[in-house]
């Protein structure tokens, strides 16, 4: 069930090629004087400051995701601004609006600032982004896609990074079956009944086909519901040895609390957004340590053998000291770094207008991810390819306070790609 959800509202884009230097680099993203001259003033750029929008939940249950993402975004831009900004001379400001994680509010806030920014650093959430995707295309705008569905990767108006939910599921389930003694054991799924949950189910379905397994039970839930007793009972009665979990942190906490209460001793395999560092120190921690792993991507928080990680942790300590270790903040740092590479190219081309940024995006053939995750193939929509890599993380007492509660599960679980992930066919239009 690999779906095509590409909309006709988005048109193709072509642009010149480029060679792009690395992310998080000491030259602060400088590409030298623009070949086409200094960028002219445009909405969102007054000749000295570049303004970016950020539509992020700052209220409600998904605020627990929005806060670390904003911290990571802000830390990157503050650190870059301290070195002069884009091209060493254009500082960046974020205009943050609360999208409340709803399509309706996202449409309102997008409309309020779309003509005051050159691009959007963040539009967070699958349904919220779907709510403005067609409008973004009509406006000729550009945004980072703050959601890990595969459907965004061919949209010329979006910067989509990291392994999508489909790949997380394919890799996570494959790792359990092949590396954790899961062969022959009953595997199940529990996912949100929405586009986010269904994206993971696509990957789970493909993994089952590749692995030759049939799911013993597949349950769904409505995000934000108050009681998960029926779903947990269904999975427990089915004897599920492992469960793929597609949930946001607020739902994860409620689901796992009910599972612990009901004595459901299974191996939960969560999507990247299912875990939050806010779980550390709660009554849920012991159950997480025993029963939960997460399919994310990249190296562990604080692995300073990776130069980009050192830049990140130093910047967080300086500009966001209140931010506890959280992989969402690390992801957000890389998101901002990626957008800085596109803005740097736009300055080199001498054009920070909406068409100029689209041209710069299409010209950026590789997004340098600083060694934290695999570099991302980018360029024109036809050239873009979603990541197929995942790292499996576990929760340990030692890392709850220091590494976002996450430690690498095993040496062979770092940035790996399973046969199921490699063979998954993205139907992106």
C-alpha positions as CSV (number, residue, x, y, z in Angstrom):
1,X,0.0,0.0,0.0
2,X,2.7,2.5,-1.1
3,X,0.6,5.6,-1.8
4,X,1.0,8.4,-4.2
5,X,-0.2,11.7,-2.6
6,X,1.6,14.1,-4.8
7,X,-0.6,17.0,-5.7
8,X,-1.0,18.7,-9.1
9,X,-0.6,22.1,-7.4
10,X,3.2,21.6,-7.3
11,X,5.1,22.3,-10.5
12,X,8.5,21.1,-11.6
13,X,11.5,23.2,-11.2
14,X,14.9,23.4,-12.9
15,X,18.0,25.3,-12.0
16,X,21.8,25.4,-12.5
17,X,24.1,22.9,-10.8
18,X,26.4,23.7,-7.9
19,X,29.1,22.2,-5.7
20,X,28.1,22.8,-2.1
21,X,30.5,22.9,0.9
22,X,29.9,21.2,4.2
23,X,27.4,21.8,7.0
24,X,28.3,23.4,10.4
25,X,31.6,24.6,8.9
26,X,34.0,27.2,10.4
27,X,33.5,29.6,7.5
28,X,29.9,30.1,8.7
29,X,28.3,29.1,5.4
30,X,30.3,31.7,3.5
31,X,30.4,31.1,-0.3
32,X,32.1,34.4,-1.1
33,X,30.6,37.4,-3.0
34,X,27.6,36.5,-5.0
35,X,28.4,36.0,-8.6
36,X,25.3,37.9,-9.6
37,X,26.0,40.7,-7.1
38,X,24.6,41.4,-3.7
39,X,21.0,40.2,-3.2
40,X,18.4,42.8,-3.6
41,X,15.9,43.7,-0.8
42,X,12.9,41.5,-0.9
43,X,10.1,40.7,1.5
44,X,11.8,39.0,4.5
45,X,15.2,40.5,3.6
46,X,16.0,44.2,4.3
47,X,19.5,44.1,3.0
48,X,21.1,43.0,6.2
49,X,18.8,40.5,8.0
50,X,17.1,37.4,6.6
51,X,13.8,36.5,8.2
52,X,12.5,33.0,8.4
53,X,9.1,31.7,9.6
54,X,8.6,28.8,12.0
55,X,5.1,27.3,12.5
56,X,5.6,25.1,15.5
57,X,3.2,23.9,18.3
58,X,3.8,26.1,21.3
59,X,0.7,24.9,23.2
60,X,-1.2,21.6,23.5
61,X,0.2,18.0,23.8
62,X,2.7,18.3,20.9
63,X,4.4,21.3,22.6
64,X,6.8,18.6,24.0
65,X,8.0,18.1,20.4
66,X,7.9,21.8,19.4
67,X,10.0,23.1,22.2
68,X,13.2,21.1,21.6
69,X,12.8,21.6,17.8
70,X,12.8,25.4,18.4
71,X,15.7,25.1,20.7
72,X,17.8,23.3,18.1
73,X,16.8,25.7,15.3
74,X,17.5,28.7,17.4
75,X,20.9,27.4,18.7
76,X,22.1,26.9,15.1
77,X,21.1,30.4,14.0
78,X,22.4,32.0,17.1
79,X,25.8,30.3,16.6
80,X,25.9,31.2,12.9
81,X,24.9,34.8,13.7
82,X,27.8,35.0,16.1
83,X,30.0,34.4,13.1
84,X,28.3,37.0,11.0
85,X,25.4,34.9,9.6
86,X,24.8,33.6,6.1
87,X,27.8,34.4,3.9
88,X,29.4,35.9,7.0
89,X,27.3,39.0,6.8
90,X,23.5,38.4,6.8
91,X,22.1,37.5,10.2
92,X,19.0,35.4,10.5
93,X,15.9,36.0,12.6
94,X,13.1,33.5,13.3
95,X,9.4,34.6,13.4
96,X,7.9,31.9,15.5
97,X,4.1,31.3,15.5
98,X,2.1,28.7,17.4
99,X,0.4,26.4,14.8
100,X,-1.2,24.4,17.6
101,X,-0.5,21.3,15.6
102,X,-3.7,21.8,13.6
103,X,-4.2,22.4,9.9
104,X,-6.6,25.2,10.6
105,X,-4.2,27.2,12.8
106,X,-1.3,26.5,10.5
107,X,-3.2,28.1,7.6
108,X,-3.9,31.2,9.7
109,X,-0.4,31.6,10.9
110,X,1.1,30.9,7.5
111,X,-1.1,33.6,5.9
112,X,-0.1,36.1,8.7
113,X,3.6,36.0,7.9
114,X,4.1,34.5,4.4
115,X,4.9,37.9,3.0
116,X,7.2,38.9,5.8
117,X,9.8,36.0,5.5
118,X,12.0,34.7,2.7
119,X,11.2,31.1,3.6
120,X,10.0,28.9,6.5
121,X,12.5,27.1,8.7
122,X,9.7,24.9,10.0
123,X,6.2,23.9,9.4
124,X,5.7,21.1,11.9
125,X,3.3,18.2,11.6
126,X,2.0,16.0,8.7
127,X,-1.6,17.2,8.7
128,X,-0.6,20.9,9.3
129,X,1.8,20.8,6.4
130,X,-0.8,19.2,4.2
131,X,-3.1,22.0,5.1
132,X,-0.8,24.6,3.5
133,X,1.2,22.6,0.9
134,X,-0.9,23.7,-2.0
135,X,-0.9,27.4,-0.9
136,X,2.9,27.3,-0.4
137,X,3.2,26.1,-4.0
138,X,0.9,28.8,-5.3
139,X,2.9,31.4,-3.4
140,X,6.2,30.0,-4.8
141,X,7.4,29.7,-1.3
142,X,9.9,27.3,0.4
143,X,9.9,25.5,3.8
144,X,11.5,22.8,5.7
145,X,9.1,19.9,6.0
146,X,8.7,19.3,9.8
147,X,7.3,15.8,9.3
148,X,9.0,12.5,8.2
149,X,6.5,11.2,5.7
150,X,8.0,10.2,2.4
151,X,5.4,12.3,0.4
152,X,7.3,15.5,0.7
153,X,10.6,14.6,-1.0
154,X,9.6,15.4,-4.6
155,X,7.9,18.7,-3.8
156,X,10.2,21.5,-5.1
157,X,8.8,23.8,-2.4
158,X,10.0,21.6,0.5
159,X,13.2,20.6,2.1
160,X,12.6,17.1,3.4
161,X,15.4,15.3,5.3
162,X,16.0,12.1,7.3
163,X,14.6,8.6,6.9
164,X,10.8,8.8,6.5
165,X,8.3,6.9,8.7
166,X,8.1,4.2,6.0
167,X,11.8,3.5,6.3
168,X,11.8,3.7,10.1
169,X,9.2,1.0,10.2
170,X,10.9,-1.2,7.6
171,X,14.2,-1.0,9.4
172,X,12.9,-1.2,13.0
173,X,10.8,-4.3,12.4
174,X,13.5,-5.9,10.3
175,X,16.0,-5.3,13.1
176,X,13.8,-6.9,15.7
177,X,13.1,-10.0,13.5
178,X,16.7,-10.5,12.3
179,X,18.9,-9.2,15.1
180,X,16.8,-9.5,18.3
181,X,15.6,-13.1,18.1
182,X,12.2,-12.2,16.7
183,X,12.0,-14.8,14.0
184,X,8.9,-16.9,14.4
185,X,7.5,-14.6,17.2
186,X,4.2,-12.8,16.8
187,X,4.7,-9.2,15.7
188,X,1.9,-6.6,15.8
189,X,1.4,-2.9,15.1
190,X,-0.3,0.0,16.9
191,X,-0.6,3.2,15.0
192,X,-2.4,6.5,15.0
193,X,-5.4,6.5,12.7
194,X,-4.1,9.4,10.5
195,X,-1.6,10.1,7.7
196,X,1.3,9.9,10.1
197,X,0.3,6.5,11.4
198,X,-0.5,5.2,7.9
199,X,2.9,6.2,6.6
200,X,4.5,3.8,9.2
201,X,2.0,1.1,8.3
202,X,3.2,1.3,4.6
203,X,6.7,0.5,5.7
204,X,5.5,-2.2,8.1
205,X,3.5,-3.8,5.3
206,X,6.5,-3.9,3.1
207,X,8.7,-5.2,5.9
208,X,6.2,-8.1,6.4
209,X,6.3,-9.0,2.8
210,X,10.2,-9.0,2.7
211,X,10.4,-10.9,6.0
212,X,7.7,-13.4,5.2
213,X,5.7,-12.6,8.3
214,X,2.0,-11.8,9.0
215,X,1.1,-9.4,11.8
216,X,-0.8,-11.2,14.6
217,X,-2.8,-8.0,15.4
218,X,-3.0,-4.5,14.0
219,X,-4.7,-1.9,16.2
220,X,-5.3,1.8,15.6
221,X,-6.1,4.7,17.9
222,X,-7.2,8.3,17.7
223,X,-4.4,10.6,18.7
224,X,-5.2,12.4,22.0
225,X,-7.8,9.8,23.2
226,X,-7.9,9.4,26.9
227,X,-8.0,5.6,27.4
228,X,-5.9,3.0,25.5
229,X,-7.2,0.1,27.4
230,X,-9.0,-1.6,24.4
231,X,-5.9,-1.4,22.2
232,X,-3.6,-2.7,24.8
233,X,-5.9,-5.5,25.7
234,X,-6.2,-6.5,22.0
235,X,-2.5,-6.7,21.6
236,X,-2.0,-8.5,24.9
237,X,-4.6,-11.1,24.0
238,X,-2.9,-11.6,20.7
239,X,0.3,-12.5,22.5
240,X,2.3,-9.9,20.6
241,X,6.0,-10.3,21.3
242,X,6.8,-7.0,19.6
243,X,4.7,-4.0,18.6
244,X,5.5,-1.4,16.0
245,X,4.3,1.9,17.5
246,X,3.4,5.0,15.5
247,X,2.6,7.6,18.0
248,X,3.6,11.1,19.1
249,X,5.1,11.4,22.7
250,X,1.9,12.3,24.5
251,X,0.1,9.2,23.1
252,X,3.2,7.0,23.7
253,X,3.2,8.0,27.3
254,X,-0.4,7.1,27.8
255,X,-0.1,3.8,25.8
256,X,3.0,2.6,27.6
257,X,1.5,3.6,31.0
258,X,-1.6,1.5,30.3
259,X,0.6,-1.4,29.0
260,X,2.7,-1.3,32.2
261,X,-0.5,-1.2,34.3
262,X,-1.9,-4.2,32.5
263,X,1.3,-6.2,32.7
264,X,1.8,-6.3,29.0
265,X,5.4,-7.3,28.7
266,X,6.2,-6.8,25.0
267,X,9.0,-5.2,22.9
268,X,7.8,-1.8,21.7
269,X,9.5,-0.5,18.6
270,X,8.8,3.3,18.3
271,X,9.0,5.7,15.4
272,X,11.5,8.6,15.7
273,X,8.8,11.0,17.1
274,X,7.4,8.5,19.6
275,X,10.0,9.2,22.3
276,X,10.6,12.4,24.2
277,X,13.3,13.2,26.7
278,X,10.5,14.4,29.0
279,X,9.9,10.7,29.8
280,X,13.2,10.6,31.8
281,X,12.6,10.7,35.6
282,X,8.9,9.8,35.3
283,X,7.3,6.6,36.6
284,X,7.4,5.3,33.0
285,X,11.2,5.1,32.9
286,X,11.6,1.6,34.3
287,X,9.1,0.2,31.8
288,X,10.8,2.1,29.0
289,X,14.2,0.7,29.9
290,X,13.0,-2.8,29.7
291,X,10.5,-2.7,26.9
292,X,11.1,0.2,24.5
293,X,13.5,0.9,21.6
294,X,13.2,3.6,18.9
295,X,14.0,3.8,15.2
296,X,15.6,7.2,14.7
297,X,18.7,8.0,12.7
298,X,22.3,9.2,13.4
299,X,24.7,8.9,16.3
300,X,23.9,9.3,20.0
301,X,23.6,12.7,21.6
302,X,27.0,13.8,22.9
303,X,29.2,11.7,20.6
304,X,31.8,14.4,20.3
305,X,34.0,12.2,18.1
306,X,31.8,13.6,15.4
307,X,32.8,17.3,14.8
308,X,29.3,18.5,14.0
309,X,28.1,17.0,17.4
310,X,30.7,19.1,19.2
311,X,29.5,22.2,17.4
312,X,25.9,21.3,18.3
313,X,26.5,20.5,22.0
314,X,28.6,23.6,22.5
315,X,25.9,25.8,20.9
316,X,23.2,24.2,23.0
317,X,25.1,24.8,26.1
318,X,25.6,28.5,25.2
319,X,22.4,29.4,23.5
320,X,19.8,27.0,24.9
321,X,21.2,25.9,28.3
322,X,17.7,25.0,29.5
323,X,17.3,22.3,26.8
324,X,17.8,18.8,28.1
325,X,19.4,16.2,25.8
326,X,16.7,15.4,23.2
327,X,17.1,14.0,19.7
328,X,14.5,16.4,18.5
329,X,16.8,19.3,19.2
330,X,19.6,17.5,17.4
331,X,17.4,16.9,14.4
332,X,16.4,20.6,14.4
333,X,20.0,21.7,14.4
334,X,20.6,19.7,11.2
335,X,17.4,21.1,9.7
336,X,18.7,24.6,10.2
337,X,22.1,23.7,8.9
338,X,20.5,22.3,5.8
339,X,18.5,25.4,5.2
340,X,21.6,27.5,5.8
341,X,23.3,25.7,2.9
342,X,20.4,26.6,0.6
343,X,20.4,30.2,1.7
344,X,24.2,30.4,1.2
345,X,23.7,29.3,-2.4
346,X,20.9,31.8,-2.9
347,X,23.3,34.6,-1.7
348,X,26.0,33.2,-4.1
349,X,23.5,33.5,-6.9
350,X,22.5,37.0,-5.7
351,X,18.8,36.3,-5.2
352,X,17.0,35.8,-1.9
353,X,13.5,36.2,-3.5
354,X,11.2,33.2,-3.5
355,X,12.2,32.2,-7.0
356,X,15.8,32.7,-6.1
357,X,15.6,30.3,-3.1
358,X,13.8,27.7,-5.2
359,X,16.6,27.9,-7.7
360,X,19.2,27.6,-5.0
361,X,17.4,24.6,-3.5
362,X,17.4,22.8,-6.9
363,X,21.0,23.6,-7.3
364,X,22.0,22.1,-4.0
365,X,22.9,18.6,-5.1
366,X,23.9,17.3,-1.6
367,X,22.9,18.4,1.9
368,X,25.9,17.9,4.1
369,X,24.8,16.4,7.4
370,X,28.1,16.8,9.3
371,X,28.6,13.0,9.9
372,X,25.7,12.8,12.3
373,X,23.5,11.1,9.7
374,X,24.3,10.2,6.1
375,X,24.5,13.1,3.7
376,X,21.2,13.7,1.9
377,X,20.9,13.5,-1.9
378,X,19.0,16.7,-3.0
379,X,18.9,18.8,-6.1
380,X,15.9,19.0,-8.5
381,X,12.8,17.1,-7.4
382,X,13.7,14.3,-9.9
383,X,17.1,13.9,-8.3
384,X,16.0,13.8,-4.6
385,X,16.1,10.5,-2.8
386,X,14.9,9.9,0.8
387,X,17.3,8.4,3.3
388,X,17.0,4.7,3.9
389,X,19.1,4.6,7.1
390,X,18.1,4.1,10.7
391,X,19.8,3.8,14.1
392,X,18.1,1.7,16.8
393,X,18.3,3.3,20.2
394,X,17.5,1.9,23.7
395,X,16.9,3.5,27.1
396,X,19.3,2.8,29.9
397,X,19.6,4.2,33.4
398,X,23.0,5.7,32.5
399,X,21.8,7.6,29.5
400,X,18.5,8.9,30.9
401,X,20.2,12.0,32.2
402,X,22.9,12.5,29.6
403,X,22.1,11.2,26.2
404,X,18.4,12.1,25.7
405,X,17.6,8.8,27.5
406,X,18.9,7.0,24.4
407,X,21.9,4.8,23.8
408,X,22.8,3.0,20.6
409,X,21.3,-0.5,20.8
410,X,24.3,-2.3,19.3
411,X,27.2,-1.6,17.0
412,X,25.4,-3.0,14.0
413,X,22.4,-0.8,14.7
414,X,24.0,2.5,13.7
415,X,22.9,4.1,10.4
416,X,22.0,0.8,8.9
417,X,19.7,0.0,6.0
418,X,17.8,-3.3,6.0
419,X,16.9,-5.2,2.8
420,X,13.3,-4.2,3.4
421,X,14.4,-0.5,3.5
422,X,16.6,-0.8,0.4
423,X,13.8,-2.5,-1.6
424,X,11.0,-0.1,-0.6
425,X,9.7,1.7,-3.6
426,X,8.7,5.3,-3.0
427,X,5.6,6.2,-5.1
428,X,6.1,9.9,-5.1
429,X,4.7,10.9,-8.4
